[in-house]
Amino acid sequence: MGTSTNSSHFMNGVPELLILRQLAGQEMYGYQLVRAIQASTRDAIRLSEGCVYPLLHSLQRKGWLSSRRAIADGRPRVYYRLTPKGRGRLEKMTGQWDGLASAIRHALGATS
């Protein structure tokens, strides 16, 4: 079951977090990110390219990503990677989401 990024305000920030997390491991181009996010969430979250590309540009403007252009398989691609500033943003967001997940587990009656 997929989740649309505009199906709930609860999803605000999730695409950004997932993009930053994927790029923490390696540089990727847009469509590659779309597929990696889908795979890493076991198809629970499917972001469209129409969501990912504007977000990549926004994250780059904020200094959290850098990019390089290259030809791969005969096609021009823009590869994105995390900057040190982006790593800081990822760490902050991860802490916030971990805290939220813990609070939700507690509210649902989890013992740990």
Secondary structure, DSSP 8 states (H G I E B T S, - for coil): --B-TTS-GGGTTHHHHHHHHHHHHS-EEHHHHHHHHHHHTTTSB---HHHHHHHHHHHHHTTSEEEEEEEETTEEEEEEEE-HHHHHHHHHHHHHHHHHHHHHHHHTT---
